[in-house]
Amino acid sequence: MGIFYPVKIFSDWLTYRIFSIPPKTLLAEAVNFFIFDTIKIFILLAVIIFVVSIIRSFLPQEKIKRILSHKHKYIGNILAAALGIITPFCTCSAIPLFLGFLEAGVPLGATFSFLVSSPMINEVALVLLIGMFGLKVALIYVTSGLIIAIISGIIIGQLKVENLVEHVAFKPSANSFIANLELSWADRFKMARDYTLCIIKGIWLYIIIGIGVGAWMHGYIPSDFLAKYAGGNKWYSVPLAVLIGIPLYSNAAGVIPLVSALTEKGVGMGTTLAFMMAVTGLSLPEFMILRKVMKIRLLVIFFGIVGTGIIFTGYLFNFIIK
């Protein structure tokens, strides 16, 4: 639980003492999950957006654009996906940086490569995977995630779907800012605060709706549902695992213990890792937030391409790792 332990204590107090919901009931599980994740996500978003805003105040947008708009084809996608690996954000907190790339004029394909790799792969997940399953599994997972991110960005870039991005995503808002090395720290903090509030005001309802659906899934779908219906070598186990993972929300490190439990119950390694990729890379809160800046058609294309890559990876893992 780490730094969010006080939030857990508060959510337990609110659920069991104030709302008087009996512990270990489906309603208690759903309500507790909703309270805890809502507070946690908003804290993460506020901190990440604020920090990214401060960093952006030192980075000229033209420099960012120049690095990720590499003259050699596809290099920008590779660089953006690699950047995602070293930024251990969850899906929702990766979106502000994704929007910053769009504002800076970074090609759409490269921004999507970052958006896929950032939540799906990070050093914390890598260390945990090595500890639980060994170096082979960890390296295959990282490699497959990186390939999915790069290929997804390349495909979206080739489709020329910039017209499916809302114009507001390409234009700096009144609360955005241009890098200026001469600004005082007080000015940087004020601009970062204003930008953070602007972003959160625009997406808070979408976040709550997404978490609400995830909370219902968490509370009312039995924990062994995936093991029961997606265990063994059933042909539909991987797609089913992906569909179940989408409404849930977590980062890679948070979902790995569940992956371990599922493998112990007989669920194939590829199936459990496909579930993990869906939770981190195709979360419903992400969909709800991105709807603010993308048209439905582009969201369907994005989720379809990434989902197909995840399903393929799940089948590949099940074939390689017996």
CORUR-V118281 format. One record per residue. N is the residue number from 1. RES is the residue in one small letter. SS is DSSP state (a for helix, b for strand, c for the rest). OMEGA is omega as a letter, one per 30 degrees, with the letter a starting at -180 (none if undefined). D_FIRST is the distance of its C-alpha to the first C-alpha in Angstrom with 2 decimals. Layout:
N&RES&SS&OMEGA&D_FIRST / N&RES&SS&OMEGA&D_FIRST
This chain:
1&m&c&l&0.00 / 2&g&a&a&3.84 / 3&i&a&a&6.46 / 4&f&a&l&5.55 / 5&y&a&l&5.24 / 6&p&a&l&9.01 / 7&v&a&l&9.18 / 8&k&a&l&7.85 / 9&i&a&l&10.45 / 10&f&a&a&12.91 / 11&s&a&l&12.76 / 12&d&a&a&13.32 / 13&w&a&a&16.08 / 14&l&a&a&17.66 / 15&t&a&a&17.72 / 16&y&a&a&18.98 / 17&r&a&a&20.82 / 18&i&a&a&22.23 / 19&f&c&l&22.80 / 20&s&c&l&23.52 / 21&i&c&a&22.35 / 22&p&c&l&22.56 / 23&p&c&l&19.35 / 24&k&c&l&19.17 / 25&t&c&a&21.49 / 26&l&a&l&21.45 / 27&l&a&l&21.67 / 28&a&a&l&18.76 / 29&e&a&a&16.51 / 30&a&a&a&17.91 / 31&v&a&a&17.83 / 32&n&a&l&14.28 / 33&f&a&a&13.16 / 34&f&a&a&15.64 / 35&i&a&a&14.67 / 36&f&a&a&10.94 / 37&d&a&l&11.80 / 38&t&a&l&14.88 / 39&i&a&a&13.46 / 40&k&a&a&10.75 / 41&i&a&l&13.63 / 42&f&a&l&16.13 / 43&i&a&l&14.27 / 44&l&a&a&13.82 / 45&l&a&a&17.41 / 46&a&a&a&18.84 / 47&v&a&a&17.49 / 48&i&a&a&18.43 / 49&i&a&a&21.77 / 50&f&a&a&22.60 / 51&v&a&l&22.03 / 52&v&a&l&23.88 / 53&s&a&l&26.60 / 54&i&a&l&27.13 / 55&i&a&a&27.42 / 56&r&a&l&29.80 / 57&s&c&l&31.98 / 58&f&c&a&32.89 / 59&l&c&l&33.36 / 60&p&c&a&36.58 / 61&q&a&l&36.17 / 62&e&a&l&39.23 / 63&k&a&l&37.65 / 64&i&a&a&34.60 / 65&k&a&a&37.07 / 66&r&a&a&39.28 / 67&i&a&a&36.60 / 68&l&a&l&35.25 / 69&s&c&a&38.73 / 70&h&c&a&40.13 / 71&k&c&l&43.82 / 72&h&c&a&43.35 / 73&k&c&l&42.34 / 74&y&c&l&38.76 / 75&i&a&l&37.74 / 76&g&a&l&35.90 / 77&n&a&a&33.82 / 78&i&a&l&33.00 / 79&l&a&a&32.09 / 80&a&a&l&29.90 / 81&a&a&l&28.06 / 82&a&a&l&27.65 / 83&l&a&l&26.33 / 84&g&a&a&23.68 / 85&i&a&a&22.46 / 86&i&c&l&21.87 / 87&t&c&a&20.13 / 88&p&c&l&16.55 / 89&f&c&l&16.42 / 90&c&c&a&15.34 / 91&t&a&a&18.56 / 92&c&a&a&18.78 / 93&s&a&l&18.22 / 94&a&a&a&20.76 / 95&i&a&l&23.37 / 96&p&a&l&24.33 / 97&l&a&l&25.31 / 98&f&a&l&27.08 / 99&l&a&l&29.02 / 100&g&a&l&29.83 / 101&f&a&l&31.38 / 102&l&a&l&33.47 / 103&e&a&a&34.64 / 104&a&a&l&35.64 / 105&g&c&l&37.74 / 106&v&c&l&35.86 / 107&p&c&a&37.22 / 108&l&a&a&35.43 / 109&g&a&l&35.07 / 110&a&a&l&33.25 / 111&t&a&l&30.82 / 112&f&a&l&29.94 / 113&s&a&l&29.48 / 114&f&a&a&26.81 / 115&l&a&l&25.20 / 116&v&a&a&24.95 / 117&s&a&a&23.82 / 118&s&a&l&21.19 / 119&p&a&a&18.47 / 120&m&a&a&19.80 / 121&i&c&l&19.94 / 122&n&c&a&18.11 / 123&e&a&l&17.97 / 124&v&a&l&14.34 / 125&a&a&a&15.32 / 126&l&a&a&18.57 / 127&v&a&a&17.30 / 128&l&a&l&15.12 / 129&l&a&l&18.18 / 130&i&a&a&20.49 / 131&g&a&a&18.62 / 132&m&a&a&18.55 / 133&f&a&l&21.80 / 134&g&c&a&23.82 / 135&l&a&a&25.27 / 136&k&a&a&27.60 / 137&v&a&a&25.06 / 138&a&a&a&22.89 / 139&l&a&l&26.06 / 140&i&a&a&27.45 / 141&y&a&a&24.33 / 142&v&a&a&24.31 / 143&t&a&a&28.08 / 144&s&a&l&28.19 / 145&g&a&l&25.58 / 146&l&a&l&27.61 / 147&i&a&l&30.82 / 148&i&a&a&29.61 / 149&a&a&a&28.65 / 150&i&a&a&31.98 / 151&i&a&l&34.14 / 152&s&a&l&32.58 / 153&g&a&l&33.30 / 154&i&a&a&36.76 / 155&i&a&a&37.67 / 156&i&a&l&36.59 / 157&g&a&l&38.48 / 158&q&a&a&41.54 / 159&l&a&l&41.53 / 160&k&c&a&42.23 / 161&v&c&l&40.22 / 162&e&a&l&39.87 / 163&n&a&l&41.80 / 164&l&a&l&38.90 / 165&v&b&l&36.62 / 166&e&c&a&37.08 / 167&h&a&a&39.12 / 168&v&a&a&36.67 / 169&a&a&a&34.25 / 170&f&c&a&36.95 / 171&k&c&l&38.03 / 172&p&c&l&36.33 / 173&s&c&l&35.73 / 174&a&c&a&37.04 / 175&n&c&l&33.61 / 176&s&c&a&33.41 / 177&f&c&l&34.88 / 178&i&c&a&36.77 / 179&a&c&a&35.86 / 180&n&c&a&37.88 / 181&l&c&a&37.72 / 182&e&c&l&39.77 / 183&l&c&l&37.30 / 184&s&c&l&36.02 / 185&w&a&l&32.34 / 186&a&a&l&32.79 / 187&d&a&l&34.18 / 188&r&a&l&31.38 / 189&f&a&a&28.75 / 190&k&a&l&30.86 / 191&m&a&l&31.34 / 192&a&a&l&27.68 / 193&r&a&a&26.87 / 194&d&a&a&29.65 / 195&y&a&l&28.66 / 196&t&a&l&25.01 / 197&l&a&l&26.35 / 198&c&a&a&28.91 / 199&i&a&a&26.53 / 200&i&a&l&24.12 / 201&k&a&a&27.19 / 202&g&a&a&28.46 / 203&i&a&a&25.50 / 204&w&a&a&23.54 / 205&l&a&l&25.41 / 206&y&a&l&24.90 / 207&i&a&a&21.13 / 208&i&a&l&21.15 / 209&i&a&a&23.56 / 210&g&a&l&21.56 / 211&i&a&l&18.31 / 212&g&a&l&20.64 / 213&v&a&l&22.07 / 214&g&a&l&18.77 / 215&a&a&l&17.72 / 216&w&a&l&21.10 / 217&m&a&a&20.71 / 218&h&a&a&17.35 / 219&g&a&a&18.92 / 220&y&a&l&22.48 / 221&i&c&a&22.54 / 222&p&c&a&22.09 / 223&s&c&l&19.39 / 224&d&c&a&22.33 / 225&f&a&a&24.31 / 226&l&a&l&23.88 / 227&a&a&a&24.73 / 228&k&a&a&27.73 / 229&y&a&a&29.24 / 230&a&a&l&28.24 / 231&g&c&l&28.52 / 232&g&c&a&31.46 / 233&n&c&l&33.72 / 234&k&c&a&34.33 / 235&w&c&a&35.53 / 236&y&c&a&33.42 / 237&s&a&a&30.09 / 238&v&a&l&28.90 / 239&p&a&l&29.93 / 240&l&a&l&28.46 / 241&a&a&l&25.05 / 242&v&a&l&25.23 / 243&l&a&l&26.32 / 244&i&a&a&23.53 / 245&g&a&a&20.88 / 246&i&a&a&22.34 / 247&p&c&a&21.35 / 248&l&c&a&17.66 / 249&y&c&l&15.26 / 250&s&c&l&12.50 / 251&n&c&a&12.68 / 252&a&a&a&14.03 / 253&a&a&a&11.12 / 254&g&a&a&9.15 / 255&v&a&a&12.44 / 256&i&a&l&13.64 / 257&p&a&l&12.43 / 258&l&a&l&14.43 / 259&v&a&l&17.21 / 260&s&a&a&17.40 / 261&a&a&a&17.75 / 262&l&a&l&20.39 / 263&t&a&l&22.39 / 264&e&a&l&22.55 / 265&k&c&l&24.07 / 266&g&c&l&26.73 / 267&v&c&a&25.68 / 268&g&c&a&27.21 / 269&m&a&l&25.25 / 270&g&a&l&26.73 / 271&t&a&a&25.82 / 272&t&a&l&22.12 / 273&l&a&l&21.97 / 274&a&a&l&23.99 / 275&f&a&l&21.46 / 276&m&a&l&18.69 / 277&m&a&l&21.04 / 278&a&a&l&21.86 / 279&v&a&a&18.32 / 280&t&a&a&17.72 / 281&g&a&a&21.37 / 282&l&c&a&22.96 / 283&s&c&l&20.57 / 284&l&a&l&22.36 / 285&p&a&l&20.80 / 286&e&a&l&22.25 / 287&f&a&a&25.55 / 288&m&a&l&25.71 / 289&i&a&a&25.16 / 290&l&a&l&27.58 / 291&r&c&l&30.13 / 292&k&c&a&30.72 / 293&v&c&a&32.16 / 294&m&b&l&33.43 / 295&k&c&a&35.95 / 296&i&a&a&35.15 / 297&r&a&l&37.30 / 298&l&a&l&35.33 / 299&l&a&l&32.01 / 300&v&a&l&33.61 / 301&i&a&a&34.92 / 302&f&a&a&31.60 / 303&f&a&l&29.65 / 304&g&a&a&32.63 / 305&i&a&a&32.91 / 306&v&a&l&29.24 / 307&g&a&l&29.06 / 308&t&a&l&32.22 / 309&g&a&l&30.89 / 310&i&a&l&27.72 / 311&i&a&l&29.95 / 312&f&a&l&32.32 / 313&t&a&l&29.61 / 314&g&a&l&28.42 / 315&y&a&a&32.00 / 316&l&a&l&32.51 / 317&f&a&a&29.58 / 318&n&a&a&30.89 / 319&f&a&a&34.31 / 320&i&a&a&33.36 / 321&i&c&a&30.85 / 322&k&c&none&32.37
